[in-house]
Amino acid sequence: METPRVAYLQYSAIPFSISIKNIGGETVTLETVGGKPWLEMVVQSRDGLVIRPEKPLSPPDKKLLAGESAVLPVDLSAHYLVREPGGYQARASVRLGSGQSLMTEPLDFLVGRGEVIWSQSRQVGADRYEYSLQKFYEDPNVGLYLRVEVPEKNIVYPCRRLGAYLPLTKPRAEFDRMNHLHLLCQTAVGMYRIIVVSEDGRTLREETRQDGPDRPRLVKNQNAEVSVEGGNIVLPSNLREKLSTLQSRIGSPTPPTQRN
């Protein structure tokens, strides 16, 4: 069992991956029997308190041939109320068709609070939404997260990681007339990420720009429409390759490659 980091922001995803390999000489069938899934997680706090699942796991049935492997992703935060800051540990338990259960060694992880660097309340319909940007130290980098909550209904949506964050700069934020939040944050020297999210924090669009004659900036007009001006759009390498191939076929000059 593995997890990418040792520490996670409160209310954010906590991804684990469970690797299984059949080292025997016969096919192994892993399936739900009597409503009980073949894969379960045991999660407890550092002081030994067992965290009960809020939503049971429902792994798909699998058959592993001799020597075959499989990897299953599990987001602990979607199934367990691992919300309070502190230390935790998790173990995975796999139940075989014979009824025997195999359990991994415990894996420790931390849940911590972020530092709020921007926040704003906004009325969405009949409800008041609270939006905040939080930076969280992820060793050796700093991540930027968006948190959306509805205090009167005690609703906190999962914190969404927006990417790496350059702590020396301040993100820019603007709401449009559709209550979509437009964010502009600097990720490295001369590099910027533009993210547009829905009222509940779902990502609608992402874009990367680099410094040009002018730095990228958010512009909001009198109709509450938000756009980005300045900078040069950076295409992903696969899109640049496809564009270059197309332009070479029609005799147009290919775009310059991204500068280092």
N, C-alpha and C positions, 0 to 999 in steps of 0.2 A: 504494500500500500504506500502511495506517495502523495505529496501535496506540494505545489510549486513554491510556497513561501512558508515561513514560520509564524507570520503575524498577519492578521486580516482586520480590516476596518469593521467596526460595529455595523450590523445590518447589511453588509456586503456579502457577495457569494463566497463560499468556502469550498473550493473544488478539491476533490480527492479522486484518485484513480486506483482501481483495484485490479491487479494483474493476476490472472489465473492460468496455470499450465497443468495439463494432464501428463504426469510423468509415469503413468501406468501403461499397461499393454492393451487395455480395452477401452472402448468408448465410454465416456462419463456423461450422464444426462443430468442437467441442472434444471429443475422446474419447480413451479409453485404447487404445493400439495396441501389440500384442505384449507386453502386461503392463506397459507403461510409461505412467504417468499423464501427462495433458496439463499438469498443474500440479505444479511442484516448488518446493521452497524450498532456498536456499543459505544456510546459517548458519555463521558463524565467530566465533571469539573476537577480542577487540581486537588480540591479537598475531598474528592471521592463521591460527590453527589452525582447519581446517575441521571442523565437528561433523557426524559421519555420522548419518543418521537411524536411530533405533531401530525405528521403525514407519513404513513408507512411506505417503505420502498416497494417498487413494483418492477423488478428487473425482468427483462425478457427471458423466456426459456432458452437454454443453450445445450447443444451437444458438442462435446470436445472429443475428437478422435485422439488416439494415442500420440503423444508428443505435441498436440495442438494447444495454442495459447489464445487467450482473450483478455481484453482490457475493458473495464466498465467505468465510465465517469459517474461520479456522485457529487452533487452539491449539498453539503451538510446543512447549509442555511435554509434550504427549501424543505427540509424534513425535520429538523430539530431546532428548538428555540435556544440556539447558542447566541444570545444577545448581550449578556452582561460582560463587561470587560473583565479579563482575567485569563488564567491558563486552563487549557482543556487537553484531553487526550481521547483518541478514537481508535477502535479496533474493528476489523471486518470479520464476519463469521459466515462461512459458506457451508450449507447443509447438503450433503451428498444424497443420492437416491437410497443408499443403505440406511440413512438416518444418522450417520456419523457427521459431526460438525467439526470443521477446521477453522481455527482462529488465527489472525495475524498478531504480530507483536504490536503493542500500543505505539501510537504516533502522536507526539505532543504538538500543540499549536496554541497561539495566543490570539485573543480578540481585544482590540484597543479602540480608543476614541481618536477621532481626527481633530484637526484644528480648523475651525470655521474661518474662511477668508472672505466670504461674501454670503449675504442672506437677504431674502426679500419675501414679503407676504403678497399674495395675489388672490383676488376673488375669482373663482372659477365656478360659474353657475351659482348654486346656493351655498357652496362650501368655500372656506378660506384655506388656501394651500400655502404651505411654507416651503420655500426653496432655499437650499444652502449648498455652497461649494466647500468641500473639505479637502485639505491636503493631509496625506498620511505617509509617514516614513516607512519605506519598504526595504531598506538595506540592500543595495547602496543608493537606491533612487527614491524619489518622492512621487507618489501617485496622486492624481486629482480625481475626486469623486463628487457625484451629484446626489444629494439626498432630497427626497420629496415626501412630505407628510401632510396629513389632514388632522390637525390636533383635536378638533371637536369630535371626530369620529374615531380617534385613537388608531389611525391608519398610518403606517410607515411603509412606504414602498422600498423594495430592495435598493440599496445604494449601488449606483452604477459607476464603474471605473471608466473615466474618460481618457485615460492615457497618462503618459509621463508629464511631469510638471516642472517648470523652471521656477524655483521659489523666489528669485529676485524680481519677478514681474507680477503684475496683477491682472487676472482675467477680466475680460469685458463681457457684459451680459445685457441682452435686450429682449423684451417680449414683443411679439407681433400681435396683430389683431385676432389671430386664431389661438392665442394663449400658448403658442410655441415659443420655447426659450432658445435663443441663439447665443452661443458661447464662442468666444475667441480667446485662446490661451496660447502662450508661447511655450514650445516644447524643447527648444534648443536655440542656440544663437542663430538668428535669422530664419528660424522655422516656426510655423504657427499651425494650430489645428482649429478648424471651425466645426462645431457640432451643433446640430439642431435637434431638440428633443420635444416630445409631446408633453401635455400638461401633467402626466403621471411619470415622466422621466424616461420613456422609451425613445431610443435613438431613431431619428427619422432620416438624417443625412449627416455625412462626415466629409470633410475636405481638408487637404493639406496645402498650405501656401508657404512660399519663401519670400524674403525681401526682394523687392524690385526697385524701380525708381522711387516708389512710395511703400511704406509699410502697410500691411493689411489692417483694415479698420472696419468696425460695424457702423452702418449708417441706417438711421430710421427716419422715414419720411413722414409727411403730415397725414398720410393714410395708415400709419402704423405698420408699414411694410418694412422689413429689415433686409438689408443686403450687405455684401462685403465689397469694399473697394480697396484697390491697391494690392501690391504683391503679385507674384506669379503662381498660378496653380501648378502643383506637382502631381503628375500622374503616377500611379503605381507602375512598376517596371513592366508587368505583363501587358498593361494597356499601352505603354510607350512602344513596346515591341510590335504589337498589333497595328498601331497607328503608323509606325515607320514602314512596316511591310506594305500596308495599303497605299501609302503615299509613294513608295518606290514603284508600285505597279502602275500608278496613274501619272508618273513622271513629276510629282511634286517634291520639293525638297523636304527631307526628313527633319523632324524637330531636333534641336540640340539635346544632348544627354545632360542629365542633372549634374551641376557642379558639385565637387566634393567640398 
